[in-house]
């Protein structure tokens, strides 16, 4: 993953943060246009919800975007790297 790509992704992301008794919840909007399953809301929700630390997902299939709420104590770069690998390999969602 190129550092410039990560910086651009962070700049374009719209994160939000709140907290709950057992830790912070982070929200980020992800662009799903480059992943093969990005236009299929059911697949996108299932695959993203299956990632470690993801608490909830809302997919906008028309815009190929997903709002993901995740546990702030888990590593967001792992989720981002997995998403990039999906786009690069054309993988159908294998973990």
LINRALIN-V832639 format. One record per residue. N is the residue number from 1. RES is the residue in three letters. OMEGA is omega in whole degrees, 0 to 359 (NA if undefined). NEAR is the number of other ideal C-beta (glycine too) atoms within 10 Angstrom. Layout:
# LINRALIN-V832639
N|RES|OMEGA|NEAR ; N|RES|OMEGA|NEAR
This chain:
# LINRALIN-V832639
1|UNK|180|12 ; 2|UNK|180|8 ; 3|UNK|179|7 ; 4|UNK|178|8 ; 5|UNK|178|11 ; 6|UNK|178|14 ; 7|UNK|179|10 ; 8|UNK|179|11 ; 9|UNK|180|16 ; 10|UNK|179|12 ; 11|UNK|184|7 ; 12|UNK|181|9 ; 13|UNK|177|15 ; 14|UNK|183|8 ; 15|UNK|174|11 ; 16|UNK|182|12 ; 17|UNK|172|9 ; 18|UNK|178|10 ; 19|UNK|175|10 ; 20|UNK|185|10 ; 21|UNK|183|4 ; 22|UNK|175|8 ; 23|UNK|183|11 ; 24|UNK|173|12 ; 25|UNK|178|17 ; 26|UNK|178|20 ; 27|UNK|178|18 ; 28|UNK|176|18 ; 29|UNK|182|16 ; 30|UNK|175|21 ; 31|UNK|184|16 ; 32|UNK|184|24 ; 33|UNK|185|11 ; 34|UNK|179|13 ; 35|UNK|185|26 ; 36|UNK|182|15 ; 37|UNK|185|18 ; 38|UNK|181|22 ; 39|UNK|180|15 ; 40|UNK|187|17 ; 41|UNK|181|18 ; 42|UNK|179|10 ; 43|UNK|181|16 ; 44|UNK|180|25 ; 45|UNK|182|17 ; 46|UNK|182|13 ; 47|UNK|180|25 ; 48|UNK|178|24 ; 49|UNK|179|12 ; 50|UNK|180|11 ; 51|UNK|180|16 ; 52|UNK|176|12 ; 53|UNK|180|16 ; 54|UNK|183|17 ; 55|UNK|181|14 ; 56|UNK|182|13 ; 57|UNK|171|20 ; 58|UNK|184|15 ; 59|UNK|172|22 ; 60|UNK|185|13 ; 61|UNK|181|14 ; 62|UNK|181|8 ; 63|UNK|182|12 ; 64|UNK|178|18 ; 65|UNK|176|16 ; 66|UNK|172|23 ; 67|UNK|184|16 ; 68|UNK|172|24 ; 69|UNK|181|17 ; 70|UNK|179|22 ; 71|UNK|182|17 ; 72|UNK|179|17 ; 73|UNK|178|11 ; 74|UNK|186|16 ; 75|UNK|176|12 ; 76|UNK|178|17 ; 77|UNK|177|10 ; 78|UNK|177|12 ; 79|UNK|180|19 ; 80|UNK|179|18 ; 81|UNK|177|13 ; 82|UNK|179|15 ; 83|UNK|178|22 ; 84|UNK|179|17 ; 85|UNK|177|13 ; 86|UNK|182|20 ; 87|UNK|185|15 ; 88|UNK|184|11 ; 89|UNK|184|11 ; 90|UNK|182|10 ; 91|UNK|181|15 ; 92|UNK|174|11 ; 93|UNK|179|15 ; 94|UNK|184|8 ; 95|UNK|NA|8
